[in-house]
Amino acid sequence: MFFGWDNTVLIASQAVCVALPAAGLPRWLERYRSNKWVLILPLSIAVVIAAISAFPGTADVLTWVAFLLVPPGCALALGWAMHGARRWLALLAIPALAIAWASQDTRAGQIAALVLVAGSCVMVGRLLSGAAPLSLLKVGIVAMAVVDSILVFGNQLQAPNAVLEAARPGFGLPHLQSVAFGGATLGYGDLFIAGVLGGVLAAERGPQLAAALGVFVVALAWDQLFLVYDLLPATVPVAIVLVVIEGVRVTRRRAAPARAG
């Protein structure tokens, strides 16, 4: 049986990204509603991997993009996008960034970076669930997991992913395009997809906490494949939980008329 505490911490962070997003979009952003936002999910993996494969320097650009956008994203999550958000909580992103910067090789620094990245994914999850049709976002979640699986099991993701994880913005700044805890790592997309699922469920007033627990349990089971593979697509457990939720909904809808009759 495969089990590692380091990996379990990262799995728990995925579950948290499902549980935390709240719902709603600021009025001034409603004009930007579009079906096209759904494409961000599958393309966030496919385009990035293709770009790094063709132009390795893309990883350097992405690490700077992550450093510039992730901390403000976390601040927005703490101050607005998550359940229980308070404006003053947004200030906590500042010490989190300081710790992630000053203690990059320690567990404290890794946890601080994880908070920043997870927070930004919660924020993006809420925004996307307000800006794109929920039904299409669900398709996008499954499509993202399928693309991720094809790339991983086709051995097309490993080399570009290693380049991306190794990229640093320079000046001793922390890299926030992926997260690590001990010897375990997760890409930004693995938390991003969880945040989107959380945002979708929040918008539907769905079973967010149950889904978060489901992601945790399914991910632990999915990780047993580490006994066979060195790298797994961590987006898959999120897609599996979504499919199960939708399956339960369909079953209940079909059973309702039967009970009524």
FIBALO-959061 format. One line per 5 residues: number of its first residue (from 1); their letters; for each residue x, y, z of N, C-alpha, C. Coordinates in Angstrom, 1 decimal, padded with zeros to 4 digits. Example, Ala and Ser with C-alpha at 12.3 -4.5 7.8 and 13.67 -1.06 7.14 Angstrom:
2
1) AS) 013.2,-005.7,007.8,012.3,-004.5,007.8,013.2,-003.3,007.8  012.8,-002.2,007.1,013.7,-001.1,007.1,012.9,000.0,007.9
***
This chain:
261
1) MFFGW) 000.8,-001.2,000.0,000.0,000.0,000.0,000.9,001.2,000.0  000.5,002.2,-000.8,001.3,003.5,-000.9,000.6,004.5,000.0  001.5,005.1,000.9,001.0,006.2,001.7,002.2,007.0,002.1  002.0,008.3,002.0,003.1,009.3,002.5,002.5,010.5,003.1  003.0,010.9,004.2,002.4,012.1,004.9,002.5,013.3,004.0
6) DNTVL) 003.7,013.5,003.4,003.9,014.6,002.5,002.9,014.7,001.4  002.6,013.6,000.8,001.6,013.6,-000.3,000.2,013.8,000.3  -000.1,013.3,001.5,-001.4,013.5,002.1,-001.7,015.0,002.4  -000.6,015.7,002.7,-000.8,017.2,003.0,-001.3,017.8,001.7  -000.6,017.5,000.6,-001.0,018.1,-000.7,-002.4,017.6,-001.2
11) IASQA) -002.7,016.4,-000.9,-004.1,015.9,-001.2,-005.1,016.7,-000.4  -004.8,017.0,000.9,-005.7,017.7,001.7,-005.9,019.2,001.2  -004.8,019.7,000.6,-004.9,021.1,000.0,-005.9,021.1,-001.2  -005.9,020.0,-001.9,-006.8,019.9,-003.0,-008.3,019.9,-002.5  -008.5,019.1,-001.4,-009.8,019.1,-000.8,-010.2,020.4,-000.3
16) VCVAL) -009.3,021.2,000.3,-009.6,022.5,000.8,-010.0,023.4,-000.3  -009.3,023.3,-001.5,-009.7,024.1,-002.6,-011.1,023.9,-003.1  -011.6,022.7,-002.9,-013.0,022.3,-003.2,-014.0,022.9,-002.2  -013.6,022.9,-000.9,-014.5,023.3,000.2,-014.6,024.8,000.3  -013.6,025.6,000.0,-013.6,027.0,000.3,-014.3,028.0,-000.6
21) PAAGL) -014.3,027.8,-001.9,-014.9,028.9,-002.8,-016.3,029.2,-002.4  -016.6,030.5,-002.4,-018.0,031.0,-002.2,-018.5,031.3,-003.7  -019.7,031.8,-003.7,-020.3,032.0,-005.1,-020.6,033.5,-005.3  -020.7,033.9,-006.5,-021.1,035.3,-006.8,-020.0,036.0,-007.6  -020.4,036.9,-008.4,-019.5,037.7,-009.2,-019.8,039.2,-009.1
26) PRWLE) -018.8,040.0,-008.9,-019.0,041.4,-008.8,-019.7,042.0,-010.0  -020.6,042.9,-009.8,-021.4,043.4,-011.0,-020.6,043.9,-012.1  -019.5,044.6,-011.8,-018.6,045.2,-012.9,-017.9,044.1,-013.7  -017.9,042.8,-013.2,-017.3,041.8,-014.0,-018.4,041.0,-014.8  -019.6,041.2,-014.6,-020.7,040.4,-015.2,-020.6,040.6,-016.8
31) RYRSN) -020.2,041.8,-017.2,-020.1,042.0,-018.7,-019.1,041.1,-019.4  -018.2,040.4,-018.6,-017.2,039.5,-019.1,-017.7,038.1,-019.2  -018.9,037.8,-018.9,-019.4,036.4,-018.9,-019.3,035.9,-020.4  -018.7,034.7,-020.5,-018.6,034.1,-021.8,-018.3,032.6,-021.7  -018.8,031.9,-022.7,-018.5,030.4,-022.8,-017.1,030.1,-023.0
36) KWVLI) -016.3,031.1,-023.5,-014.9,030.9,-023.9,-014.0,030.6,-022.7  -014.5,031.1,-021.5,-013.7,031.0,-020.3,-013.4,029.5,-020.0  -014.4,028.6,-020.4,-014.3,027.2,-020.2,-013.0,026.6,-020.8  -012.5,027.2,-021.9,-011.3,026.7,-022.5,-010.1,026.8,-021.7  -010.1,027.6,-020.7,-008.9,027.8,-019.8,-008.6,026.4,-019.2
41) LPLSI) -009.6,025.6,-018.8,-009.3,024.4,-018.1,-008.4,023.4,-018.9  -008.9,022.9,-020.1,-008.0,022.0,-020.8,-006.8,022.6,-021.4  -006.9,023.9,-021.9,-005.8,024.6,-022.5,-004.7,024.9,-021.5  -005.1,025.1,-020.2,-004.1,025.5,-019.2,-003.0,024.4,-019.1  -003.3,023.2,-019.5,-002.3,022.1,-019.5,-001.7,022.0,-020.8
46) AVVIA) -002.5,021.8,-021.8,-002.1,021.5,-023.2,-001.2,022.6,-023.8  -001.6,023.8,-023.6,-000.8,024.9,-024.2,000.5,025.1,-023.5  000.4,025.1,-022.2,001.6,025.3,-021.4,002.7,024.2,-021.7  002.3,023.0,-021.7,003.2,021.9,-022.0,003.8,022.0,-023.4  002.9,022.3,-024.3,003.4,022.4,-025.7,004.4,023.6,-025.8
51) AISAF) 004.1,024.7,-025.2,004.9,025.9,-025.2,006.3,025.6,-024.6  006.3,024.9,-023.5,007.6,024.7,-022.8,008.4,023.7,-023.6  007.7,022.7,-024.2,008.4,021.7,-025.1,009.1,022.4,-026.2  008.4,023.4,-026.8,009.0,024.0,-028.0,009.9,025.1,-027.6  009.6,025.9,-026.5,010.4,027.0,-026.1,010.6,026.9,-024.6
56) PGTAD) 011.6,026.2,-024.1,011.9,026.1,-022.7,011.9,027.4,-021.9  012.2,028.5,-022.5,012.2,029.7,-021.8,010.8,030.2,-021.4  009.8,029.5,-021.9,008.4,029.8,-021.5,008.3,029.6,-020.0  009.0,028.6,-019.4,008.9,028.4,-018.0,009.4,029.5,-017.2  010.4,030.3,-017.7,010.8,031.4,-016.9,009.8,032.5,-016.9
61) VLTWV) 009.1,032.7,-018.0,008.0,033.7,-018.1,006.9,033.3,-017.1  006.5,032.0,-017.1,005.4,031.5,-016.3,005.7,031.6,-014.8  007.0,031.4,-014.4,007.3,031.5,-013.0,007.2,033.0,-012.5  007.5,034.0,-013.4,007.3,035.4,-013.1,005.8,035.7,-013.0  005.0,035.2,-013.9,003.6,035.4,-013.9,003.0,034.9,-012.6
66) AFLLV) 003.4,033.7,-012.2,002.9,033.1,-011.0,003.3,033.9,-009.8  004.5,034.4,-009.8,004.9,035.2,-008.6,004.2,036.5,-008.5  003.8,037.1,-009.6,003.1,038.4,-009.6,001.6,038.3,-009.4  001.0,037.1,-009.8,-000.4,037.0,-009.7,-000.9,036.2,-008.5  -000.1,035.2,-008.1,-000.6,034.3,-007.0,-000.8,035.0,-005.7
71) PPGCA) 000.1,035.8,-005.2,-000.1,036.5,-003.9,-001.4,037.4,-003.9  -001.6,038.2,-004.9,-002.8,039.0,-004.9,-004.1,038.1,-005.0  -003.9,037.0,-005.7,-005.1,036.1,-005.8,-005.4,035.5,-004.5  -004.4,035.2,-003.7,-004.6,034.6,-002.4,-005.3,035.7,-001.5  -004.8,037.0,-001.6,-005.4,038.1,-000.8,-006.8,038.2,-001.1
76) LALGW) -007.2,038.1,-002.4,-008.6,038.2,-002.8,-009.4,037.1,-002.3  -008.8,035.9,-002.2,-009.6,034.8,-001.6,-009.8,035.0,-000.2  -008.8,035.4,000.6,-009.0,035.6,002.0,-009.9,036.8,002.3  -009.9,037.8,001.5,-010.7,039.0,001.7,-012.1,038.9,001.1  -012.3,038.0,000.1,-013.6,038.1,-000.6,-014.1,036.7,-001.1
81) AMHGA) -013.2,035.9,-001.8,-013.7,034.8,-002.6,-014.1,033.5,-001.8  -013.6,033.4,-000.6,-013.9,032.1,000.1,-015.0,032.3,001.2  -015.5,031.1,001.6,-016.4,031.1,002.7,-015.7,031.7,004.0  -016.4,032.6,004.7,-015.8,033.2,005.8,-014.8,034.3,005.6  -014.7,034.7,004.3,-013.7,035.8,004.0,-014.0,037.1,004.8
86) RRWLA) -013.0,037.8,005.1,-013.0,039.1,005.7,-012.0,040.0,005.1  -012.3,041.2,004.9,-011.4,042.1,004.2,-010.0,042.1,004.9  -010.0,042.1,006.2,-008.7,042.2,007.0,-007.9,041.0,006.8  -008.5,039.8,006.5,-007.8,038.6,006.3,-006.9,038.7,005.0  -007.2,039.5,004.1,-006.4,039.7,002.9,-005.0,040.1,003.2
91) LLAIP) -004.8,040.8,004.4,-003.4,041.2,004.8,-002.6,040.0,005.1  -003.2,038.8,005.4,-002.4,037.7,005.8,-001.5,037.1,004.6  -001.9,037.5,003.4,-001.1,037.1,002.2,000.3,037.7,002.3  000.4,038.9,003.0,001.8,039.5,003.1,002.7,038.7,003.9  002.4,038.3,005.1,003.4,037.4,005.9,003.5,036.1,005.2
96) ALAIA) 002.5,035.6,004.6,002.6,034.3,003.9,003.7,034.4,002.8  003.7,035.4,002.0,004.7,035.6,001.0,006.0,035.8,001.6  006.1,036.5,002.7,007.4,036.7,003.4,008.0,035.4,003.8  007.2,034.6,004.4,007.7,033.3,004.9,008.1,032.4,003.7  007.2,032.4,002.7,007.5,031.6,001.5,008.8,032.0,000.9
101) WASQD) 009.1,033.3,001.0,010.4,033.8,000.4,011.6,033.6,001.2  011.4,033.8,002.6,012.6,033.7,003.5,012.9,032.3,003.8  011.9,031.3,003.8,012.2,030.0,004.3,011.8,028.9,003.2  012.3,029.1,002.0,011.8,028.3,000.9,012.1,026.8,001.1  013.2,026.5,001.8,013.6,025.1,001.9,013.1,024.4,003.2
106) TRAGQ) 012.2,025.1,003.9,011.7,024.6,005.2,010.2,024.2,005.0  009.7,023.4,005.9,008.2,023.1,005.9,007.4,024.3,006.0  007.8,025.2,006.9,007.1,026.5,007.1,006.9,027.3,005.8  008.1,027.4,005.0,008.0,028.1,003.8,007.2,027.3,002.7  007.2,026.0,002.7,006.4,025.3,001.8,004.9,025.4,002.1
111) IAALV) 004.6,025.4,003.4,003.2,025.6,003.8,002.7,027.0,003.4  003.6,028.0,003.6,003.2,029.4,003.2,003.0,029.5,001.7  003.8,028.9,000.9,003.6,028.9,-000.5,002.4,028.1,-000.9  002.1,027.0,-000.2,000.9,026.3,-000.5,-000.4,027.1,-000.2  -000.4,027.9,000.9,-001.5,028.7,001.2,-001.7,029.8,000.1
116) LVAGS) -000.6,030.3,-000.4,-000.7,031.4,-001.4,-001.3,030.8,-002.7  -000.8,029.6,-003.1,-001.2,029.0,-004.4,-002.7,028.5,-004.2  -003.0,027.8,-003.1,-004.3,027.3,-002.9,-005.3,028.5,-002.9  -004.9,029.6,-002.2,-005.8,030.7,-002.1,-006.1,031.3,-003.5  -005.1,031.4,-004.3,-005.3,032.0,-005.6,-006.2,031.1,-006.4
121) CVMVG) -006.2,029.8,-006.2,-007.0,028.8,-007.0,-008.5,028.9,-006.5  -008.7,029.2,-005.2,-010.0,029.4,-004.7,-010.6,030.6,-005.3  -009.8,031.7,-005.5,-010.3,032.9,-006.1,-010.7,032.7,-007.5  -009.8,032.0,-008.3,-010.0,031.8,-009.7,-011.3,030.9,-009.9  -011.4,029.9,-009.0,-012.6,029.0,-009.0,-013.9,029.8,-008.9
126) RLLSG) -013.9,030.7,-008.0,-015.1,031.5,-007.8,-015.4,032.4,-009.0  -014.3,033.0,-009.5,-014.5,033.9,-010.7,-015.0,033.1,-011.9  -014.4,032.0,-012.2,-014.8,031.2,-013.4,-016.2,030.7,-013.3  -016.6,030.3,-012.0,-017.9,029.7,-011.9,-019.0,030.8,-012.0  -018.6,032.1,-011.9,-019.5,033.2,-012.1,-019.5,033.7,-013.5
131) AAPLS) -018.4,033.4,-014.2,-018.2,034.0,-015.6,-018.5,033.0,-016.7  -018.6,031.7,-016.4,-018.9,030.8,-017.5,-020.1,029.9,-017.1  -020.8,029.3,-018.1,-021.9,028.4,-017.8,-021.4,027.2,-016.9  -022.1,026.9,-015.9,-021.7,025.8,-015.0,-021.6,024.4,-015.7  -022.6,024.2,-016.6,-022.6,022.9,-017.3,-021.3,022.7,-018.2
136) LLKVG) -020.9,023.8,-018.8,-019.7,023.8,-019.6,-018.4,023.7,-018.8  -018.4,024.3,-017.6,-017.3,024.2,-016.7,-017.1,022.7,-016.2  -018.2,022.0,-016.0,-018.1,020.6,-015.7,-017.5,019.8,-016.8  -017.9,020.1,-018.0,-017.3,019.4,-019.2,-015.8,019.8,-019.2  -015.5,021.0,-018.9,-014.1,021.5,-018.9,-013.2,020.8,-017.9
141) IVAMA) -013.8,020.5,-016.7,-013.1,019.8,-015.7,-012.7,018.4,-016.1  -013.7,017.7,-016.7,-013.4,016.4,-017.2,-012.4,016.4,-018.4  -012.6,017.4,-019.3,-011.6,017.5,-020.4,-010.2,017.8,-019.9  -010.1,018.6,-018.9,-008.8,018.9,-018.3,-008.1,017.6,-017.8  -008.9,016.8,-017.1,-008.4,015.5,-016.5,-008.0,014.6,-017.6
146) VVDSI) -008.8,014.6,-018.7,-008.5,013.7,-019.8,-007.2,014.1,-020.5  -007.0,015.4,-020.8,-005.8,015.9,-021.4,-004.6,015.6,-020.5  -004.8,015.8,-019.2,-003.7,015.6,-018.3,-003.3,014.1,-018.3  -004.3,013.2,-018.3,-004.0,011.8,-018.3,-003.3,011.4,-019.6  -003.7,011.9,-020.7,-003.1,011.6,-022.0,-001.6,012.0,-022.0
151) LVFGN) -001.3,013.2,-021.5,000.0,013.7,-021.4,000.9,012.9,-020.5  000.3,012.6,-019.3,001.1,011.8,-018.3,001.4,010.4,-018.7  000.4,009.7,-019.1,000.5,008.3,-019.4,001.2,008.1,-020.8  001.2,009.2,-021.6,001.9,009.1,-022.9,003.3,009.6,-022.7  003.8,009.9,-021.5,005.1,010.4,-021.2,005.5,011.7,-021.9
156) QLQAP) 004.5,012.5,-022.1,004.7,013.8,-022.8,004.8,014.9,-021.8  004.4,014.7,-020.6,004.3,015.8,-019.6,005.6,015.9,-018.7  006.2,014.7,-018.5,007.3,014.6,-017.5,008.4,015.6,-017.8  009.0,015.7,-019.0,010.1,016.6,-019.2,009.7,018.1,-019.1  008.6,018.5,-019.8,008.3,019.9,-019.6,007.9,020.3,-018.2
161) NAVLE) 007.3,019.3,-017.5,006.9,019.6,-016.1,008.1,019.8,-015.2  009.1,019.0,-015.5,010.4,019.2,-014.7,011.0,020.5,-015.0  011.0,021.0,-016.2,011.5,022.3,-016.5,010.7,023.4,-015.8  009.4,023.3,-015.8,008.5,024.3,-015.2,008.8,024.3,-013.7  008.9,023.1,-013.0,009.1,023.1,-011.6,010.4,023.6,-011.2
166) AARPG) 011.4,023.5,-012.1,012.8,024.0,-011.8,012.9,025.5,-012.0  012.0,026.1,-012.7,012.1,027.5,-013.0,012.0,028.3,-011.8  012.8,029.4,-011.7,012.7,030.3,-010.5,012.7,031.7,-011.1  011.9,032.7,-010.5,011.9,034.0,-011.0,013.2,034.8,-010.8  014.1,034.3,-010.0,015.3,035.0,-009.8,015.3,035.9,-008.5
171) FGLPH) 016.4,036.5,-008.2,016.6,037.3,-007.0,016.2,036.6,-005.7  016.2,035.3,-005.7,015.9,034.5,-004.5,014.4,034.5,-004.2  013.6,034.9,-005.2,012.1,034.9,-005.0,011.6,033.5,-005.1  010.5,033.2,-004.4,009.9,031.9,-004.4,009.2,031.6,-005.7  009.2,030.3,-006.1,008.4,029.9,-007.3,007.1,029.4,-006.8
176) LQSVA) 006.0,030.0,-007.5,004.7,029.7,-007.1,003.8,029.1,-008.2  004.5,028.5,-009.2,003.8,027.9,-010.3,003.5,026.4,-010.0  004.1,025.9,-008.8,003.8,024.6,-008.3,004.0,024.6,-006.8  003.6,023.6,-006.2,003.7,023.5,-004.7,004.5,022.2,-004.3  005.1,022.3,-003.2,005.9,021.1,-002.7,005.7,021.0,-001.2
181) FGGAT) 005.7,019.8,-000.7,005.8,019.6,000.7,006.6,018.3,000.9  007.8,018.5,001.5,008.7,017.4,001.7,009.1,017.0,000.3  008.9,015.7,000.0,009.3,015.1,-001.3,008.2,015.1,-002.3  007.0,015.6,-001.9,005.8,015.5,-002.8,005.6,016.8,-003.5  005.0,016.8,-004.7,004.8,018.0,-005.4,003.4,017.9,-006.1
186) LGYGD) 002.9,019.1,-006.4,001.6,019.3,-007.2,001.8,020.4,-008.1  001.3,020.3,-009.3,001.3,021.5,-010.2,000.2,022.4,-009.9  000.3,023.7,-010.4,-000.7,024.6,-010.1,-002.1,024.1,-010.6  -002.1,023.5,-011.8,-003.3,023.0,-012.4,-004.1,022.0,-011.5  -003.3,021.3,-010.7,-004.0,020.3,-009.8,-004.8,020.9,-008.7
191) LFIAG) -004.4,022.1,-008.3,-005.2,022.8,-007.3,-006.2,023.7,-008.0  -005.9,024.2,-009.2,-006.8,025.0,-010.0,-008.1,024.3,-010.3  -008.0,023.0,-010.7,-009.1,022.3,-011.1,-010.0,022.0,-009.9  -009.4,021.8,-008.7,-010.2,021.7,-007.5,-010.9,022.9,-007.1  -010.2,024.1,-007.3,-010.9,025.3,-007.0,-012.1,025.6,-007.9
196) VLGGV) -012.0,025.2,-009.2,-013.1,025.3,-010.1,-014.3,024.4,-009.7  -014.0,023.2,-009.3,-015.1,022.3,-008.9,-015.7,022.9,-007.7  -015.0,023.5,-006.7,-015.5,024.1,-005.6,-016.4,025.3,-005.9  -015.9,026.1,-006.9,-016.7,027.2,-007.4,-018.0,026.8,-008.0  -018.0,025.8,-008.8,-019.2,025.3,-009.5,-020.2,024.8,-008.4
201) LAAER) -019.7,024.0,-007.5,-020.6,023.5,-006.4,-021.2,024.6,-005.6  -020.4,025.7,-005.3,-020.9,026.8,-004.5,-022.0,027.5,-005.2  -021.8,027.7,-006.6,-022.8,028.4,-007.4,-024.1,027.6,-007.4  -024.0,026.3,-007.4,-025.2,025.4,-007.5,-025.7,025.1,-006.1  -025.0,025.6,-005.0,-025.3,025.2,-003.7,-025.3,023.7,-003.5
206) GPQLA) -024.3,023.2,-004.1,-024.1,021.7,-004.1,-023.4,021.3,-002.8  -023.1,020.0,-002.7,-022.4,019.4,-001.6,-020.9,019.6,-001.5  -020.5,020.8,-001.2,-019.1,021.2,-001.3,-018.3,020.4,-000.3  -018.7,020.3,000.9,-017.9,019.6,002.0,-017.8,018.1,001.6  -018.9,017.6,001.2,-018.9,016.1,000.8,-018.0,015.9,-000.3
211) AALGV) -018.0,016.8,-001.3,-017.2,016.7,-002.5,-015.7,016.8,-002.1  -015.4,017.7,-001.1,-014.0,017.9,-000.7,-013.5,016.6,000.0  -014.4,016.0,000.8,-014.0,014.7,001.5,-013.9,013.7,000.4  -014.7,013.7,-000.6,-014.6,012.7,-001.7,-013.3,012.8,-002.5  -012.9,014.1,-002.7,-011.6,014.3,-003.4,-010.5,013.7,-002.6
216) FVVAL) -010.5,014.0,-001.3,-009.5,013.5,-000.4,-009.4,011.9,-000.5  -010.5,011.3,-000.3,-010.6,009.8,-000.3,-010.2,009.2,-001.7  -010.8,009.8,-002.7,-010.5,009.2,-004.1,-009.0,009.5,-004.4  -008.5,010.6,-004.0,-007.0,010.9,-004.3,-006.1,009.9,-003.6  -006.5,009.6,-002.3,-005.7,008.6,-001.6,-005.7,007.2,-002.3
221) AWDQL) -006.9,006.9,-002.8,-007.0,005.6,-003.5,-006.3,005.7,-004.9  -006.4,006.8,-005.6,-005.8,007.0,-006.9,-004.3,006.9,-006.7  -003.7,007.4,-005.6,-002.3,007.4,-005.4,-001.7,006.0,-005.2  -002.5,005.0,-005.1,-002.0,003.6,-005.0,-001.3,003.3,-006.3  -001.6,004.0,-007.4,-001.0,003.7,-008.7,000.5,004.1,-008.7
226) FLVYD) 000.9,004.9,-007.6,002.3,005.2,-007.5,003.1,003.9,-007.3  002.5,002.9,-006.9,003.2,001.6,-006.8,003.6,001.1,-008.2  003.0,001.6,-009.2,003.3,001.2,-010.6,003.9,002.4,-011.4  003.4,003.6,-011.2,003.9,004.7,-012.0,004.6,005.7,-011.1  005.6,006.4,-011.7,006.3,007.5,-011.0,005.6,008.8,-011.0
231) LLPAT) 004.7,009.0,-011.9,004.0,010.3,-012.0,002.5,010.0,-012.4  001.6,010.7,-011.7,000.2,010.5,-011.9,-000.5,011.8,-012.2  -001.6,011.8,-013.0,-002.3,013.1,-013.2,-003.3,013.3,-012.0  -002.9,014.3,-011.2,-003.7,014.5,-009.9,-005.0,015.2,-010.2  -005.3,015.6,-011.4,-006.6,016.2,-011.8,-007.7,015.1,-011.8
236) VPVAI) -007.3,013.9,-012.0,-008.3,012.8,-012.2,-009.2,012.6,-011.0  -008.7,012.6,-009.8,-009.7,012.4,-008.6,-010.7,013.5,-008.6  -010.4,014.7,-009.0,-011.4,015.8,-009.0,-012.5,015.5,-010.0  -012.1,015.1,-011.2,-013.0,014.7,-012.2,-013.9,013.6,-011.8  -013.3,012.6,-011.2,-014.1,011.4,-010.7,-015.2,011.8,-009.8
241) VLVVI) -014.8,012.7,-008.8,-015.8,013.1,-007.8,-016.9,013.9,-008.5  -016.6,014.7,-009.5,-017.6,015.4,-010.2,-018.6,014.5,-010.9  -018.0,013.5,-011.6,-018.8,012.5,-012.3,-019.7,011.7,-011.4  -019.2,011.4,-010.2,-020.1,010.7,-009.2,-021.2,011.6,-008.7  -020.9,012.9,-008.5,-021.9,013.8,-008.0,-023.0,013.9,-009.1
246) EGVRV) -022.6,014.1,-010.3,-023.6,014.2,-011.4,-024.4,012.9,-011.6  -023.7,011.8,-011.4,-024.4,010.5,-011.5,-025.5,010.4,-010.4  -025.2,010.8,-009.2,-026.1,010.7,-008.1,-027.3,011.7,-008.4  -027.1,012.8,-008.9,-028.1,013.8,-009.3,-029.1,013.2,-010.3  -028.5,012.6,-011.3,-029.3,012.0,-012.4,-030.2,010.9,-011.8
251) TRRRA) -029.6,010.0,-011.0,-030.3,008.9,-010.4,-031.5,009.4,-009.5  -031.2,010.5,-008.7,-032.3,011.0,-007.9,-033.4,011.6,-008.7  -033.1,012.3,-009.8,-034.1,012.9,-010.7,-035.0,011.8,-011.3  -034.4,010.7,-011.7,-035.1,009.6,-012.3,-036.0,008.9,-011.3  -035.5,008.8,-010.0,-036.2,008.2,-009.0,-037.4,009.0,-008.4
256) APARA) -037.3,010.3,-008.6,-038.3,011.2,-008.0,-039.7,011.0,-008.6  -039.9,010.9,-010.0,-041.2,010.6,-010.6,-041.7,009.2,-010.1  -040.9,008.3,-010.0,-041.3,006.9,-009.5,-041.9,007.0,-008.1  -041.3,007.8,-007.2,-041.8,007.9,-005.9,-043.1,008.7,-005.9  -043.1,009.7,-006.8,-044.4,010.5,-006.8,-045.5,009.7,-007.3
261) G) -045.3,008.7,-008.3,-046.3,007.9,-008.8,-046.7,006.8,-007.8
***
